[in-house]
Amino acid sequence: MARTNIAFLNDLLQSIGANRRRQPGPIAPAQPADRSLAGTCAELMRKTGDASRVAVAEAALDAYGALASDAKAAFFRSLLSEYGAESAAIRTAFAAWDTAPSDAALSRLFAAVEPQRQTLLRRLNLATGGTLQLVRMRADLLTALRTDPTLAPLDADFAHLLASWFNRGFLVMRRIDWNSPAAILEKIVAYEAVHAIRDWDDLRRRLDPADRRCYGFFHPATGDEPLIFVEVALCRGIPDAIGPLLQAGGDADPGAADTAVFYSISNCQPGLKGVSFGNFLIKQVVHDLAQDLPQIRNFVTLSPAPGFAGWLARETAPEARALSATLTRGTWQTDAAVCAELAPRVRHWAARYFVEAKTAAGLPVDPVARFHLGNGAAAHRINWPADRAAGALRRGHGVMINYLYDVDSIEARHEAFVAEGTVACGPELRRALETTPPPTA
């Protein structure tokens, strides 16, 4: 009861403070947003109480929101030049630690080497809704970074703070269904990044039927703004094409289903790039479904191959070049006989793409493969043709793959992938990899 009263009092005081901040005051002389932002940031770094900093932080973020993209890039450069660490303080703190190493001296050295801009970002986060605004600020920074790589140290500061603020312990998994608040449903439509949601009827087919599930991670500081969500279909058998999953819904009895298919996972906040929580979401959903529906034996994805077409086109082997040209022409799409003839070749080269194609760091070149294999899944089966959407044909020649999440093997496979780069493969994918099809005519 005491804790409830304290929480209520805290909410009440915050509400009163927010209302007081919104009361009209003396009209300040108008000034450009960039000058207002510079002034409020300088004010935030002065020694004042948190109560006054809240209003200043809100004014700073309001000013930032009014900037054009080039002015935002200039602001980021100013954070690097004006809010870095002080060299003299670092040298002094290091000399003290080097002369007499101690925990206290090390703590002072840590404080000295931390850039002042991290303190500024923490104080900006005091604003109402500040966390989400800083996530969006980081998205702007990532855009600016494409043309100005000198901003990388600032991005490292953002990544450091956001990884702490969005620690798994703060995330809340919620099931999203047709009765969820309209604000959340609208965001699901907007953020769906794998299979576009055409209209409200399409959304209802994915959320309302008994054989459909949708789960998302939320953060207390971002309210009804989802961070990531996954769409799930319950069915019998492991599916080999996306069309029936998207067009159906409600046909299967969840009690009779033996397979849970993760057919779409979407990150909602570009500003949280590099902050990993998708793996936690998949594992949590697997755990919850295994408890709710114990008859489910298979937990699989039906995932795209977004880089397969580009990789195949770059291969120098004559068979790969010929297959790439044939798939690009697209005559197979209307000729069942040609499609059947090509299928073994497509599966073979797709298997090589998923298992053998690596980045300079030795990781799978396919980003979706890196995600699921890193989560502890196994590359189970290649499906073709599985997705005839225009984008899927252009990026992956219609190839899709099932990744299998074996509840008893997830952790072992995760460790093997992280430690040794081991790509766990199912027997069907292994056969496709080892079977050499005849050359393309």
ZISULNOR-V65258 format. One record per pair of residues at least 24 apart in sequence whose C-alpha atoms are under 8 Angstrom apart, sorted by the first residue. I is the first residue (numbers start at 1). GAP is how many residues later the second one is. Records with the same first field share a line. If there is no record, write none. Layout:
# ZISULNOR-V65258
I=GAP / GAP
This chain:
# ZISULNOR-V65258
18=110
21=34
33=30 / 31 / 33 / 34
34=29 / 30 / 33 / 37 / 41
36=24 / 27
37=24 / 26 / 27
41=79
44=76 / 79 / 80
45=74 / 75
50=76
53=70 / 73
54=69 / 70 / 72 / 73 / 74
55=72
57=66 / 67 / 68 / 69 / 70
58=66 / 69 / 70 / 72
60=64
61=63 / 66 / 69 / 72
69=71
72=68
73=68 / 71
76=65 / 75 / 78
77=74
79=38 / 75
80=37 / 71 / 73 / 74
83=32 / 33 / 34
84=30 / 31 / 32 / 33
85=27 / 28 / 29 / 30 / 31
86=26 / 27 / 29
117=40
118=39 / 40 / 43
129=92 / 93
131=90 / 91
132=89 / 90
135=27 / 134 / 135 / 136 / 137
136=133 / 134 / 135
137=134
138=133 / 134
139=130 / 131 / 132 / 133
140=131
142=129
159=113 / 115 / 116
162=110 / 113
163=112
166=53 / 109
168=109 / 112
170=49 / 50
171=46 / 47 / 48 / 49
172=45 / 46 / 47 / 48
173=42 / 43 / 44 / 45 / 108
174=41 / 42 / 43 / 44
175=38 / 39 / 40 / 41
176=31 / 37 / 38 / 39 / 40
177=30 / 31 / 36 / 37
178=26 / 29 / 30
183=41
184=40 / 41 / 42
187=38 / 39
191=75 / 76 / 77
192=73 / 74 / 76
193=72 / 73 / 74
194=70 / 71 / 72
195=69
205=41 / 42 / 43 / 44 / 45
206=25 / 40 / 43
209=40 / 41
210=40 / 42 / 43 / 44
211=24 / 38 / 39 / 40 / 41 / 42 / 43
212=37 / 38
215=70
216=65
217=64
226=42
227=40 / 41 / 42
228=37 / 38 / 39 / 40 / 41 / 50
229=36 / 37 / 38 / 39 / 52
230=32 / 33 / 34 / 35 / 36 / 51 / 52
231=31 / 32 / 33 / 34
232=28 / 29 / 30 / 31 / 32
233=27 / 28 / 29 / 30
234=24 / 25 / 26 / 27
235=24 / 25 / 26
238=60 / 62
239=63
240=62 / 143 / 144 / 146 / 160 / 162
241=61 / 142 / 143 / 144 / 145 / 146 / 159
242=60 / 144 / 145
243=143 / 144
254=39
255=38 / 40
256=39
257=38 / 39
258=37 / 38 / 39 / 40
259=37 / 38 / 39 / 40 / 41
260=36 / 38 / 39 / 40
261=38 / 39 / 40 / 41
262=37 / 38 / 39 / 40
263=38 / 39 / 40
264=38 / 39
279=92 / 93 / 96
286=121
298=106 / 107 / 108
299=105 / 106 / 107
300=102 / 103 / 104 / 105
301=100 / 101 / 102 / 103
302=98 / 99 / 100 / 101
303=65 / 97 / 98 / 99 / 100
304=64 / 88 / 92 / 95 / 96 / 97
305=61 / 63 / 87 / 90 / 91 / 94 / 95 / 96
306=60 / 62 / 86 / 89 / 90
307=58 / 59 / 88 / 89
308=42 / 45 / 58 / 87 / 88 / 89 / 91
309=85 / 86 / 87 / 88
310=85 / 86
311=42
312=37
319=120 / 121
320=29
322=118 / 119
323=117
327=70
328=66 / 69
342=98
343=41 / 42
344=88 / 93
345=91 / 92 / 93 / 95
346=38
347=35 / 36 / 37 / 85 / 86
348=84 / 85 / 86 / 87 / 88 / 89
349=84
350=32 / 49
351=31 / 78 / 79 / 81 / 82
352=81
354=25
355=68
362=59
363=58
372=31
373=30 / 40 / 41 / 44 / 50 / 51
374=40 / 43 / 44
375=35 / 39
376=29 / 33 / 34 / 35 / 36 / 37 / 38 / 39 / 41
377=26 / 27 / 28 / 29 / 33 / 36 / 37 / 47
378=25 / 26 / 27 / 35 / 45 / 46 / 47 / 48
379=24 / 25 / 44 / 45 / 46 / 47 / 50
380=24 / 45 / 46 / 47 / 48 / 49
381=45 / 47 / 48
382=46 / 47
